Amino acid sequence: MRNPLRAIIHGHSPLEIRPTLRRIRACPHPWSTLFFLIWPFPWRYTLPYPLLSVEEIEKHPNFHDERQSGIRKLHNIPIYRIRDTPLRSLYRLVEDLCATEFIMMGYECEYFFYHRERHWSLACIPDPRDEDPIRYAILASMVEALVDAFNWRLELGIRRDKTTDKLEQRSFNFVREEAPSWTSKIGPVAKPLAFHEAGSSDMTMEQRFFKRNIRVPNGYLYTV
């Protein structure tokens, strides 16, 4: 029988202690990151208040590095993955979109996809009941866009547990992702919104956003 203490010392623990410490040291603020990871209350991370409006994000172009400092490192730290929530990830996706950080949006989508836990299925995302109608519409559109993107991956045989289905039936040999019921109740925004890369206005629209009067380029959620 493997000695658990020896396993931890040599880095063979489920929490991947040594790789985790290396990733923490690579974060912009390693000590605050370490405290964030080990402080146990609350066990599930809460939303990053204050929640910023689209206008506030536009006025503070450096917010992304501040709000999501070291997020790519955190994505690969087991204790963070355990304590993170689908709603937090969804709000990060919305922040990425509003900051036109489309590459980061793709990374966050991939991170979300490879959470195999039941409560990370898209149908289980709780209604955030966001008080900002614009942000609420973006949240609903993002969830529906994730449903399309996740099912596209699943049809290719890519599974959320990181396995690959190579059978001929792979395009339908899975349980399809569905949107939670609350998204269907959210209507379009009053004034048109557009998010696109600087110098690029000619783009194919993401239809889940477009139906709510929001112009978002299609394709960034479709990565493999």
PyMOL CGO cylinders between C-alpha atoms (Angstrom):
from pymol import cmd
from pymol.cgo import CYLINDER

trace = [
    CYLINDER, 0.00, 0.00, 0.00, 1.33, 3.45, -0.97, 0.3, 1, 1, 1, 1, 1, 1,
    CYLINDER, 1.33, 3.45, -0.97, 2.36, 5.65, 1.93, 0.3, 1, 1, 1, 1, 1, 1,
    CYLINDER, 2.36, 5.65, 1.93, 0.09, 8.75, 1.62, 0.3, 1, 1, 1, 1, 1, 1,
    CYLINDER, 0.09, 8.75, 1.62, 2.65, 11.07, 3.25, 0.3, 1, 1, 1, 1, 1, 1,
    CYLINDER, 2.65, 11.07, 3.25, 5.38, 9.86, 0.91, 0.3, 1, 1, 1, 1, 1, 1,
    CYLINDER, 5.38, 9.86, 0.91, 3.04, 10.32, -2.05, 0.3, 1, 1, 1, 1, 1, 1,
    CYLINDER, 3.04, 10.32, -2.05, 2.33, 13.93, -1.07, 0.3, 1, 1, 1, 1, 1, 1,
    CYLINDER, 2.33, 13.93, -1.07, 6.01, 14.69, -0.47, 0.3, 1, 1, 1, 1, 1, 1,
    CYLINDER, 6.01, 14.69, -0.47, 6.90, 13.39, -3.92, 0.3, 1, 1, 1, 1, 1, 1,
    CYLINDER, 6.90, 13.39, -3.92, 4.06, 15.25, -5.58, 0.3, 1, 1, 1, 1, 1, 1,
    CYLINDER, 4.06, 15.25, -5.58, 1.74, 12.30, -6.27, 0.3, 1, 1, 1, 1, 1, 1,
    CYLINDER, 1.74, 12.30, -6.27, -1.38, 13.66, -4.59, 0.3, 1, 1, 1, 1, 1, 1,
    CYLINDER, -1.38, 13.66, -4.59, -4.77, 14.46, -6.17, 0.3, 1, 1, 1, 1, 1, 1,
    CYLINDER, -4.77, 14.46, -6.17, -4.10, 18.13, -5.40, 0.3, 1, 1, 1, 1, 1, 1,
    CYLINDER, -4.10, 18.13, -5.40, -0.84, 18.05, -7.40, 0.3, 1, 1, 1, 1, 1, 1,
    CYLINDER, -0.84, 18.05, -7.40, 1.04, 19.97, -4.71, 0.3, 1, 1, 1, 1, 1, 1,
    CYLINDER, 1.04, 19.97, -4.71, 4.30, 20.57, -6.56, 0.3, 1, 1, 1, 1, 1, 1,
    CYLINDER, 4.30, 20.57, -6.56, 2.76, 21.65, -9.90, 0.3, 1, 1, 1, 1, 1, 1,
    CYLINDER, 2.76, 21.65, -9.90, 0.31, 23.81, -7.96, 0.3, 1, 1, 1, 1, 1, 1,
    CYLINDER, 0.31, 23.81, -7.96, 3.12, 25.62, -6.14, 0.3, 1, 1, 1, 1, 1, 1,
    CYLINDER, 3.12, 25.62, -6.14, 4.94, 26.21, -9.41, 0.3, 1, 1, 1, 1, 1, 1,
    CYLINDER, 4.94, 26.21, -9.41, 1.79, 27.70, -10.94, 0.3, 1, 1, 1, 1, 1, 1,
    CYLINDER, 1.79, 27.70, -10.94, 1.17, 29.89, -7.90, 0.3, 1, 1, 1, 1, 1, 1,
    CYLINDER, 1.17, 29.89, -7.90, 4.72, 31.26, -8.10, 0.3, 1, 1, 1, 1, 1, 1,
    CYLINDER, 4.72, 31.26, -8.10, 4.07, 32.13, -11.76, 0.3, 1, 1, 1, 1, 1, 1,
    CYLINDER, 4.07, 32.13, -11.76, 0.97, 34.18, -10.88, 0.3, 1, 1, 1, 1, 1, 1,
    CYLINDER, 0.97, 34.18, -10.88, 1.28, 38.00, -10.74, 0.3, 1, 1, 1, 1, 1, 1,
    CYLINDER, 1.28, 38.00, -10.74, 0.48, 38.04, -7.00, 0.3, 1, 1, 1, 1, 1, 1,
    CYLINDER, 0.48, 38.04, -7.00, 1.59, 34.64, -5.62, 0.3, 1, 1, 1, 1, 1, 1,
    CYLINDER, 1.59, 34.64, -5.62, 0.96, 35.28, -1.90, 0.3, 1, 1, 1, 1, 1, 1,
    CYLINDER, 0.96, 35.28, -1.90, -2.55, 36.60, -2.36, 0.3, 1, 1, 1, 1, 1, 1,
    CYLINDER, -2.55, 36.60, -2.36, -3.23, 33.76, -4.80, 0.3, 1, 1, 1, 1, 1, 1,
    CYLINDER, -3.23, 33.76, -4.80, -2.07, 31.20, -2.23, 0.3, 1, 1, 1, 1, 1, 1,
    CYLINDER, -2.07, 31.20, -2.23, -4.30, 32.75, 0.44, 0.3, 1, 1, 1, 1, 1, 1,
    CYLINDER, -4.30, 32.75, 0.44, -7.24, 32.77, -2.00, 0.3, 1, 1, 1, 1, 1, 1,
    CYLINDER, -7.24, 32.77, -2.00, -6.75, 29.06, -2.67, 0.3, 1, 1, 1, 1, 1, 1,
    CYLINDER, -6.75, 29.06, -2.67, -6.34, 27.85, 0.92, 0.3, 1, 1, 1, 1, 1, 1,
    CYLINDER, -6.34, 27.85, 0.92, -8.79, 30.10, 2.80, 0.3, 1, 1, 1, 1, 1, 1,
    CYLINDER, -8.79, 30.10, 2.80, -11.74, 27.71, 3.26, 0.3, 1, 1, 1, 1, 1, 1,
    CYLINDER, -11.74, 27.71, 3.26, -14.67, 30.12, 3.68, 0.3, 1, 1, 1, 1, 1, 1,
    CYLINDER, -14.67, 30.12, 3.68, -16.86, 29.97, 1.76, 0.3, 1, 1, 1, 1, 1, 1,
    CYLINDER, -16.86, 29.97, 1.76, -15.87, 26.65, 0.26, 0.3, 1, 1, 1, 1, 1, 1,
    CYLINDER, -15.87, 26.65, 0.26, -17.47, 27.44, -3.10, 0.3, 1, 1, 1, 1, 1, 1,
    CYLINDER, -17.47, 27.44, -3.10, -16.17, 30.68, -4.49, 0.3, 1, 1, 1, 1, 1, 1,
    CYLINDER, -16.17, 30.68, -4.49, -18.70, 33.48, -4.75, 0.3, 1, 1, 1, 1, 1, 1,
    CYLINDER, -18.70, 33.48, -4.75, -19.17, 35.86, -7.67, 0.3, 1, 1, 1, 1, 1, 1,
    CYLINDER, -19.17, 35.86, -7.67, -16.49, 38.57, -8.01, 0.3, 1, 1, 1, 1, 1, 1,
    CYLINDER, -16.49, 38.57, -8.01, -18.34, 41.57, -6.62, 0.3, 1, 1, 1, 1, 1, 1,
    CYLINDER, -18.34, 41.57, -6.62, -18.82, 44.28, -7.60, 0.3, 1, 1, 1, 1, 1, 1,
    CYLINDER, -18.82, 44.28, -7.60, -20.26, 43.03, -10.87, 0.3, 1, 1, 1, 1, 1, 1,
    CYLINDER, -20.26, 43.03, -10.87, -19.27, 45.45, -13.60, 0.3, 1, 1, 1, 1, 1, 1,
    CYLINDER, -19.27, 45.45, -13.60, -21.60, 46.82, -16.25, 0.3, 1, 1, 1, 1, 1, 1,
    CYLINDER, -21.60, 46.82, -16.25, -20.69, 46.93, -19.94, 0.3, 1, 1, 1, 1, 1, 1,
    CYLINDER, -20.69, 46.93, -19.94, -20.06, 50.67, -19.62, 0.3, 1, 1, 1, 1, 1, 1,
    CYLINDER, -20.06, 50.67, -19.62, -17.74, 50.21, -16.64, 0.3, 1, 1, 1, 1, 1, 1,
    CYLINDER, -17.74, 50.21, -16.64, -15.71, 47.59, -18.48, 0.3, 1, 1, 1, 1, 1, 1,
    CYLINDER, -15.71, 47.59, -18.48, -15.34, 49.90, -21.47, 0.3, 1, 1, 1, 1, 1, 1,
    CYLINDER, -15.34, 49.90, -21.47, -14.14, 52.72, -19.20, 0.3, 1, 1, 1, 1, 1, 1,
    CYLINDER, -14.14, 52.72, -19.20, -11.55, 50.50, -17.49, 0.3, 1, 1, 1, 1, 1, 1,
    CYLINDER, -11.55, 50.50, -17.49, -9.62, 48.67, -20.23, 0.3, 1, 1, 1, 1, 1, 1,
    CYLINDER, -9.62, 48.67, -20.23, -7.14, 47.22, -17.72, 0.3, 1, 1, 1, 1, 1, 1,
    CYLINDER, -7.14, 47.22, -17.72, -9.85, 45.57, -15.65, 0.3, 1, 1, 1, 1, 1, 1,
    CYLINDER, -9.85, 45.57, -15.65, -9.34, 42.17, -17.24, 0.3, 1, 1, 1, 1, 1, 1,
    CYLINDER, -9.34, 42.17, -17.24, -5.81, 41.69, -15.89, 0.3, 1, 1, 1, 1, 1, 1,
    CYLINDER, -5.81, 41.69, -15.89, -6.98, 42.90, -12.49, 0.3, 1, 1, 1, 1, 1, 1,
    CYLINDER, -6.98, 42.90, -12.49, -10.15, 40.81, -12.24, 0.3, 1, 1, 1, 1, 1, 1,
    CYLINDER, -10.15, 40.81, -12.24, -8.73, 37.65, -13.80, 0.3, 1, 1, 1, 1, 1, 1,
    CYLINDER, -8.73, 37.65, -13.80, -5.14, 37.84, -12.64, 0.3, 1, 1, 1, 1, 1, 1,
    CYLINDER, -5.14, 37.84, -12.64, -3.40, 34.52, -13.32, 0.3, 1, 1, 1, 1, 1, 1,
    CYLINDER, -3.40, 34.52, -13.32, -6.61, 32.84, -14.50, 0.3, 1, 1, 1, 1, 1, 1,
    CYLINDER, -6.61, 32.84, -14.50, -4.83, 30.54, -16.97, 0.3, 1, 1, 1, 1, 1, 1,
    CYLINDER, -4.83, 30.54, -16.97, -2.68, 29.22, -14.13, 0.3, 1, 1, 1, 1, 1, 1,
    CYLINDER, -2.68, 29.22, -14.13, -5.71, 28.84, -11.86, 0.3, 1, 1, 1, 1, 1, 1,
    CYLINDER, -5.71, 28.84, -11.86, -7.52, 26.81, -14.52, 0.3, 1, 1, 1, 1, 1, 1,
    CYLINDER, -7.52, 26.81, -14.52, -4.90, 24.09, -14.01, 0.3, 1, 1, 1, 1, 1, 1,
    CYLINDER, -4.90, 24.09, -14.01, -4.83, 24.06, -10.21, 0.3, 1, 1, 1, 1, 1, 1,
    CYLINDER, -4.83, 24.06, -10.21, -6.99, 21.20, -8.81, 0.3, 1, 1, 1, 1, 1, 1,
    CYLINDER, -6.99, 21.20, -8.81, -8.13, 22.97, -5.63, 0.3, 1, 1, 1, 1, 1, 1,
    CYLINDER, -8.13, 22.97, -5.63, -9.29, 25.95, -7.69, 0.3, 1, 1, 1, 1, 1, 1,
    CYLINDER, -9.29, 25.95, -7.69, -11.19, 23.70, -10.09, 0.3, 1, 1, 1, 1, 1, 1,
    CYLINDER, -11.19, 23.70, -10.09, -12.89, 22.01, -7.13, 0.3, 1, 1, 1, 1, 1, 1,
    CYLINDER, -12.89, 22.01, -7.13, -13.97, 25.28, -5.51, 0.3, 1, 1, 1, 1, 1, 1,
    CYLINDER, -13.97, 25.28, -5.51, -14.89, 27.16, -8.68, 0.3, 1, 1, 1, 1, 1, 1,
    CYLINDER, -14.89, 27.16, -8.68, -18.52, 27.27, -9.84, 0.3, 1, 1, 1, 1, 1, 1,
    CYLINDER, -18.52, 27.27, -9.84, -20.20, 27.28, -13.27, 0.3, 1, 1, 1, 1, 1, 1,
    CYLINDER, -20.20, 27.28, -13.27, -21.79, 30.64, -12.52, 0.3, 1, 1, 1, 1, 1, 1,
    CYLINDER, -21.79, 30.64, -12.52, -18.39, 32.21, -11.80, 0.3, 1, 1, 1, 1, 1, 1,
    CYLINDER, -18.39, 32.21, -11.80, -17.06, 30.78, -15.05, 0.3, 1, 1, 1, 1, 1, 1,
    CYLINDER, -17.06, 30.78, -15.05, -20.09, 32.15, -16.90, 0.3, 1, 1, 1, 1, 1, 1,
    CYLINDER, -20.09, 32.15, -16.90, -19.48, 35.64, -15.51, 0.3, 1, 1, 1, 1, 1, 1,
    CYLINDER, -19.48, 35.64, -15.51, -15.81, 35.40, -16.54, 0.3, 1, 1, 1, 1, 1, 1,
    CYLINDER, -15.81, 35.40, -16.54, -16.97, 34.57, -20.06, 0.3, 1, 1, 1, 1, 1, 1,
    CYLINDER, -16.97, 34.57, -20.06, -19.18, 37.66, -20.04, 0.3, 1, 1, 1, 1, 1, 1,
    CYLINDER, -19.18, 37.66, -20.04, -16.27, 39.79, -18.80, 0.3, 1, 1, 1, 1, 1, 1,
    CYLINDER, -16.27, 39.79, -18.80, -14.07, 38.37, -21.58, 0.3, 1, 1, 1, 1, 1, 1,
    CYLINDER, -14.07, 38.37, -21.58, -16.71, 39.24, -24.15, 0.3, 1, 1, 1, 1, 1, 1,
    CYLINDER, -16.71, 39.24, -24.15, -17.31, 42.77, -22.89, 0.3, 1, 1, 1, 1, 1, 1,
    CYLINDER, -17.31, 42.77, -22.89, -13.54, 43.39, -22.86, 0.3, 1, 1, 1, 1, 1, 1,
    CYLINDER, -13.54, 43.39, -22.86, -13.33, 41.86, -26.39, 0.3, 1, 1, 1, 1, 1, 1,
    CYLINDER, -13.33, 41.86, -26.39, -10.85, 39.34, -25.01, 0.3, 1, 1, 1, 1, 1, 1,
    CYLINDER, -10.85, 39.34, -25.01, -12.06, 36.70, -27.46, 0.3, 1, 1, 1, 1, 1, 1,
    CYLINDER, -12.06, 36.70, -27.46, -9.04, 34.41, -27.15, 0.3, 1, 1, 1, 1, 1, 1,
    CYLINDER, -9.04, 34.41, -27.15, -9.50, 34.29, -23.37, 0.3, 1, 1, 1, 1, 1, 1,
    CYLINDER, -9.50, 34.29, -23.37, -13.19, 33.61, -23.96, 0.3, 1, 1, 1, 1, 1, 1,
    CYLINDER, -13.19, 33.61, -23.96, -12.17, 30.53, -25.95, 0.3, 1, 1, 1, 1, 1, 1,
    CYLINDER, -12.17, 30.53, -25.95, -9.88, 29.35, -23.15, 0.3, 1, 1, 1, 1, 1, 1,
    CYLINDER, -9.88, 29.35, -23.15, -12.64, 29.83, -20.57, 0.3, 1, 1, 1, 1, 1, 1,
    CYLINDER, -12.64, 29.83, -20.57, -15.11, 27.92, -22.76, 0.3, 1, 1, 1, 1, 1, 1,
    CYLINDER, -15.11, 27.92, -22.76, -12.67, 25.00, -22.98, 0.3, 1, 1, 1, 1, 1, 1,
    CYLINDER, -12.67, 25.00, -22.98, -12.12, 25.09, -19.21, 0.3, 1, 1, 1, 1, 1, 1,
    CYLINDER, -12.12, 25.09, -19.21, -15.88, 24.98, -18.63, 0.3, 1, 1, 1, 1, 1, 1,
    CYLINDER, -15.88, 24.98, -18.63, -16.34, 22.12, -21.12, 0.3, 1, 1, 1, 1, 1, 1,
    CYLINDER, -16.34, 22.12, -21.12, -13.85, 19.86, -19.34, 0.3, 1, 1, 1, 1, 1, 1,
    CYLINDER, -13.85, 19.86, -19.34, -15.62, 20.10, -16.01, 0.3, 1, 1, 1, 1, 1, 1,
    CYLINDER, -15.62, 20.10, -16.01, -17.37, 16.73, -16.00, 0.3, 1, 1, 1, 1, 1, 1,
    CYLINDER, -17.37, 16.73, -16.00, -19.19, 17.18, -12.68, 0.3, 1, 1, 1, 1, 1, 1,
    CYLINDER, -19.19, 17.18, -12.68, -22.97, 16.97, -12.82, 0.3, 1, 1, 1, 1, 1, 1,
    CYLINDER, -22.97, 16.97, -12.82, -23.49, 20.48, -11.46, 0.3, 1, 1, 1, 1, 1, 1,
    CYLINDER, -23.49, 20.48, -11.46, -21.38, 21.80, -14.34, 0.3, 1, 1, 1, 1, 1, 1,
    CYLINDER, -21.38, 21.80, -14.34, -23.86, 20.62, -16.98, 0.3, 1, 1, 1, 1, 1, 1,
    CYLINDER, -23.86, 20.62, -16.98, -25.29, 23.65, -18.75, 0.3, 1, 1, 1, 1, 1, 1,
    CYLINDER, -25.29, 23.65, -18.75, -28.87, 22.78, -17.82, 0.3, 1, 1, 1, 1, 1, 1,
    CYLINDER, -28.87, 22.78, -17.82, -27.90, 23.04, -14.14, 0.3, 1, 1, 1, 1, 1, 1,
    CYLINDER, -27.90, 23.04, -14.14, -26.62, 26.63, -14.28, 0.3, 1, 1, 1, 1, 1, 1,
    CYLINDER, -26.62, 26.63, -14.28, -28.77, 28.50, -11.75, 0.3, 1, 1, 1, 1, 1, 1,
    CYLINDER, -28.77, 28.50, -11.75, -30.67, 31.63, -12.68, 0.3, 1, 1, 1, 1, 1, 1,
    CYLINDER, -30.67, 31.63, -12.68, -28.37, 34.51, -11.65, 0.3, 1, 1, 1, 1, 1, 1,
    CYLINDER, -28.37, 34.51, -11.65, -31.34, 36.92, -11.52, 0.3, 1, 1, 1, 1, 1, 1,
    CYLINDER, -31.34, 36.92, -11.52, -28.96, 39.66, -12.54, 0.3, 1, 1, 1, 1, 1, 1,
    CYLINDER, -28.96, 39.66, -12.54, -30.29, 43.14, -11.81, 0.3, 1, 1, 1, 1, 1, 1,
    CYLINDER, -30.29, 43.14, -11.81, -28.54, 44.64, -14.86, 0.3, 1, 1, 1, 1, 1, 1,
    CYLINDER, -28.54, 44.64, -14.86, -30.84, 43.88, -17.86, 0.3, 1, 1, 1, 1, 1, 1,
    CYLINDER, -30.84, 43.88, -17.86, -28.00, 44.18, -20.39, 0.3, 1, 1, 1, 1, 1, 1,
    CYLINDER, -28.00, 44.18, -20.39, -25.70, 41.86, -18.47, 0.3, 1, 1, 1, 1, 1, 1,
    CYLINDER, -25.70, 41.86, -18.47, -28.62, 39.47, -17.89, 0.3, 1, 1, 1, 1, 1, 1,
    CYLINDER, -28.62, 39.47, -17.89, -29.26, 39.29, -21.65, 0.3, 1, 1, 1, 1, 1, 1,
    CYLINDER, -29.26, 39.29, -21.65, -25.57, 38.64, -22.31, 0.3, 1, 1, 1, 1, 1, 1,
    CYLINDER, -25.57, 38.64, -22.31, -25.53, 35.88, -19.68, 0.3, 1, 1, 1, 1, 1, 1,
    CYLINDER, -25.53, 35.88, -19.68, -28.56, 34.15, -21.22, 0.3, 1, 1, 1, 1, 1, 1,
    CYLINDER, -28.56, 34.15, -21.22, -27.11, 34.43, -24.72, 0.3, 1, 1, 1, 1, 1, 1,
    CYLINDER, -27.11, 34.43, -24.72, -23.76, 33.08, -23.56, 0.3, 1, 1, 1, 1, 1, 1,
    CYLINDER, -23.76, 33.08, -23.56, -25.35, 29.99, -21.99, 0.3, 1, 1, 1, 1, 1, 1,
    CYLINDER, -25.35, 29.99, -21.99, -27.29, 29.23, -25.17, 0.3, 1, 1, 1, 1, 1, 1,
    CYLINDER, -27.29, 29.23, -25.17, -24.16, 29.77, -27.27, 0.3, 1, 1, 1, 1, 1, 1,
    CYLINDER, -24.16, 29.77, -27.27, -22.28, 27.36, -25.00, 0.3, 1, 1, 1, 1, 1, 1,
    CYLINDER, -22.28, 27.36, -25.00, -24.98, 24.74, -25.57, 0.3, 1, 1, 1, 1, 1, 1,
    CYLINDER, -24.98, 24.74, -25.57, -24.37, 24.94, -29.32, 0.3, 1, 1, 1, 1, 1, 1,
    CYLINDER, -24.37, 24.94, -29.32, -20.58, 24.91, -28.93, 0.3, 1, 1, 1, 1, 1, 1,
    CYLINDER, -20.58, 24.91, -28.93, -20.56, 22.00, -26.46, 0.3, 1, 1, 1, 1, 1, 1,
    CYLINDER, -20.56, 22.00, -26.46, -22.88, 19.88, -28.60, 0.3, 1, 1, 1, 1, 1, 1,
    CYLINDER, -22.88, 19.88, -28.60, -20.66, 20.61, -31.61, 0.3, 1, 1, 1, 1, 1, 1,
    CYLINDER, -20.66, 20.61, -31.61, -17.67, 19.22, -29.69, 0.3, 1, 1, 1, 1, 1, 1,
    CYLINDER, -17.67, 19.22, -29.69, -19.66, 16.22, -28.50, 0.3, 1, 1, 1, 1, 1, 1,
    CYLINDER, -19.66, 16.22, -28.50, -20.76, 15.44, -32.06, 0.3, 1, 1, 1, 1, 1, 1,
    CYLINDER, -20.76, 15.44, -32.06, -17.07, 15.29, -33.02, 0.3, 1, 1, 1, 1, 1, 1,
    CYLINDER, -17.07, 15.29, -33.02, -16.57, 12.62, -30.36, 0.3, 1, 1, 1, 1, 1, 1,
    CYLINDER, -16.57, 12.62, -30.36, -14.88, 14.92, -27.84, 0.3, 1, 1, 1, 1, 1, 1,
    CYLINDER, -14.88, 14.92, -27.84, -16.21, 14.12, -24.39, 0.3, 1, 1, 1, 1, 1, 1,
    CYLINDER, -16.21, 14.12, -24.39, -16.28, 16.28, -21.29, 0.3, 1, 1, 1, 1, 1, 1,
    CYLINDER, -16.28, 16.28, -21.29, -14.23, 13.71, -19.34, 0.3, 1, 1, 1, 1, 1, 1,
    CYLINDER, -14.23, 13.71, -19.34, -11.36, 14.29, -21.84, 0.3, 1, 1, 1, 1, 1, 1,
    CYLINDER, -11.36, 14.29, -21.84, -11.89, 10.98, -23.60, 0.3, 1, 1, 1, 1, 1, 1,
    CYLINDER, -11.89, 10.98, -23.60, -12.49, 10.66, -27.33, 0.3, 1, 1, 1, 1, 1, 1,
    CYLINDER, -12.49, 10.66, -27.33, -15.31, 8.58, -28.80, 0.3, 1, 1, 1, 1, 1, 1,
    CYLINDER, -15.31, 8.58, -28.80, -14.07, 7.10, -32.09, 0.3, 1, 1, 1, 1, 1, 1,
    CYLINDER, -14.07, 7.10, -32.09, -17.11, 4.96, -32.80, 0.3, 1, 1, 1, 1, 1, 1,
    CYLINDER, -17.11, 4.96, -32.80, -19.20, 5.54, -35.91, 0.3, 1, 1, 1, 1, 1, 1,
    CYLINDER, -19.20, 5.54, -35.91, -22.09, 6.52, -33.61, 0.3, 1, 1, 1, 1, 1, 1,
    CYLINDER, -22.09, 6.52, -33.61, -20.06, 9.27, -31.91, 0.3, 1, 1, 1, 1, 1, 1,
    CYLINDER, -20.06, 9.27, -31.91, -22.15, 12.07, -33.46, 0.3, 1, 1, 1, 1, 1, 1,
    CYLINDER, -22.15, 12.07, -33.46, -25.20, 11.00, -31.46, 0.3, 1, 1, 1, 1, 1, 1,
    CYLINDER, -25.20, 11.00, -31.46, -23.82, 8.59, -28.85, 0.3, 1, 1, 1, 1, 1, 1,
    CYLINDER, -23.82, 8.59, -28.85, -24.07, 11.08, -25.99, 0.3, 1, 1, 1, 1, 1, 1,
    CYLINDER, -24.07, 11.08, -25.99, -26.52, 13.08, -23.90, 0.3, 1, 1, 1, 1, 1, 1,
    CYLINDER, -26.52, 13.08, -23.90, -26.94, 16.48, -25.53, 0.3, 1, 1, 1, 1, 1, 1,
    CYLINDER, -26.94, 16.48, -25.53, -26.40, 19.64, -23.53, 0.3, 1, 1, 1, 1, 1, 1,
    CYLINDER, -26.40, 19.64, -23.53, -29.48, 21.81, -22.99, 0.3, 1, 1, 1, 1, 1, 1,
    CYLINDER, -29.48, 21.81, -22.99, -30.00, 25.36, -21.79, 0.3, 1, 1, 1, 1, 1, 1,
    CYLINDER, -30.00, 25.36, -21.79, -31.64, 25.94, -18.40, 0.3, 1, 1, 1, 1, 1, 1,
    CYLINDER, -31.64, 25.94, -18.40, -35.24, 27.15, -18.57, 0.3, 1, 1, 1, 1, 1, 1,
    CYLINDER, -35.24, 27.15, -18.57, -34.48, 30.67, -17.32, 0.3, 1, 1, 1, 1, 1, 1,
    CYLINDER, -34.48, 30.67, -17.32, -32.62, 31.70, -20.49, 0.3, 1, 1, 1, 1, 1, 1,
    CYLINDER, -32.62, 31.70, -20.49, -35.77, 31.49, -22.61, 0.3, 1, 1, 1, 1, 1, 1,
    CYLINDER, -35.77, 31.49, -22.61, -37.41, 34.18, -20.47, 0.3, 1, 1, 1, 1, 1, 1,
    CYLINDER, -37.41, 34.18, -20.47, -34.76, 36.82, -21.22, 0.3, 1, 1, 1, 1, 1, 1,
    CYLINDER, -34.76, 36.82, -21.22, -35.62, 39.18, -24.08, 0.3, 1, 1, 1, 1, 1, 1,
    CYLINDER, -35.62, 39.18, -24.08, -33.45, 41.43, -26.28, 0.3, 1, 1, 1, 1, 1, 1,
    CYLINDER, -33.45, 41.43, -26.28, -31.66, 44.55, -25.09, 0.3, 1, 1, 1, 1, 1, 1,
    CYLINDER, -31.66, 44.55, -25.09, -33.30, 47.89, -25.92, 0.3, 1, 1, 1, 1, 1, 1,
    CYLINDER, -33.30, 47.89, -25.92, -30.33, 49.36, -27.81, 0.3, 1, 1, 1, 1, 1, 1,
    CYLINDER, -30.33, 49.36, -27.81, -28.06, 47.38, -30.16, 0.3, 1, 1, 1, 1, 1, 1,
    CYLINDER, -28.06, 47.38, -30.16, -24.75, 46.22, -28.71, 0.3, 1, 1, 1, 1, 1, 1,
    CYLINDER, -24.75, 46.22, -28.71, -21.68, 45.21, -30.70, 0.3, 1, 1, 1, 1, 1, 1,
    CYLINDER, -21.68, 45.21, -30.70, -18.49, 43.50, -29.56, 0.3, 1, 1, 1, 1, 1, 1,
    CYLINDER, -18.49, 43.50, -29.56, -15.73, 42.97, -32.11, 0.3, 1, 1, 1, 1, 1, 1,
    CYLINDER, -15.73, 42.97, -32.11, -11.98, 43.18, -32.45, 0.3, 1, 1, 1, 1, 1, 1,
    CYLINDER, -11.98, 43.18, -32.45, -10.47, 46.57, -33.20, 0.3, 1, 1, 1, 1, 1, 1,
    CYLINDER, -10.47, 46.57, -33.20, -10.53, 47.31, -36.92, 0.3, 1, 1, 1, 1, 1, 1,
    CYLINDER, -10.53, 47.31, -36.92, -12.88, 44.42, -37.67, 0.3, 1, 1, 1, 1, 1, 1,
    CYLINDER, -12.88, 44.42, -37.67, -16.55, 45.10, -38.31, 0.3, 1, 1, 1, 1, 1, 1,
    CYLINDER, -16.55, 45.10, -38.31, -17.22, 42.50, -41.01, 0.3, 1, 1, 1, 1, 1, 1,
    CYLINDER, -17.22, 42.50, -41.01, -18.05, 39.36, -39.07, 0.3, 1, 1, 1, 1, 1, 1,
    CYLINDER, -18.05, 39.36, -39.07, -20.44, 36.42, -38.98, 0.3, 1, 1, 1, 1, 1, 1,
    CYLINDER, -20.44, 36.42, -38.98, -22.89, 36.90, -36.13, 0.3, 1, 1, 1, 1, 1, 1,
    CYLINDER, -22.89, 36.90, -36.13, -23.39, 34.46, -33.28, 0.3, 1, 1, 1, 1, 1, 1,
    CYLINDER, -23.39, 34.46, -33.28, -27.13, 33.85, -33.59, 0.3, 1, 1, 1, 1, 1, 1,
    CYLINDER, -27.13, 33.85, -33.59, -27.89, 33.29, -29.90, 0.3, 1, 1, 1, 1, 1, 1,
    CYLINDER, -27.89, 33.29, -29.90, -26.65, 36.80, -29.19, 0.3, 1, 1, 1, 1, 1, 1,
    CYLINDER, -26.65, 36.80, -29.19, -28.02, 38.32, -32.38, 0.3, 1, 1, 1, 1, 1, 1,
    CYLINDER, -28.02, 38.32, -32.38, -31.61, 37.42, -31.47, 0.3, 1, 1, 1, 1, 1, 1,
    CYLINDER, -31.61, 37.42, -31.47, -31.17, 39.61, -28.37, 0.3, 1, 1, 1, 1, 1, 1,
    CYLINDER, -31.17, 39.61, -28.37, -29.88, 42.56, -30.39, 0.3, 1, 1, 1, 1, 1, 1,
    CYLINDER, -29.88, 42.56, -30.39, -26.23, 41.83, -29.51, 0.3, 1, 1, 1, 1, 1, 1,
    CYLINDER, -26.23, 41.83, -29.51, -23.60, 41.51, -32.24, 0.3, 1, 1, 1, 1, 1, 1,
    CYLINDER, -23.60, 41.51, -32.24, -20.86, 39.04, -31.36, 0.3, 1, 1, 1, 1, 1, 1,
    CYLINDER, -20.86, 39.04, -31.36, -18.44, 37.34, -33.80, 0.3, 1, 1, 1, 1, 1, 1,
    CYLINDER, -18.44, 37.34, -33.80, -19.07, 33.64, -34.27, 0.3, 1, 1, 1, 1, 1, 1,
    CYLINDER, -19.07, 33.64, -34.27, -16.35, 31.00, -33.87, 0.3, 1, 1, 1, 1, 1, 1,
    CYLINDER, -16.35, 31.00, -33.87, -14.40, 31.81, -30.71, 0.3, 1, 1, 1, 1, 1, 1,
    CYLINDER, -14.40, 31.81, -30.71, -16.28, 29.20, -28.67, 0.3, 1, 1, 1, 1, 1, 1,
    CYLINDER, -16.28, 29.20, -28.67, -15.60, 26.54, -31.31, 0.3, 1, 1, 1, 1, 1, 1,
    CYLINDER, -15.60, 26.54, -31.31, -12.09, 25.37, -30.49, 0.3, 1, 1, 1, 1, 1, 1,
    CYLINDER, -12.09, 25.37, -30.49, -10.65, 21.87, -30.19, 0.3, 1, 1, 1, 1, 1, 1,
]
cmd.load_cgo(trace, "trace")
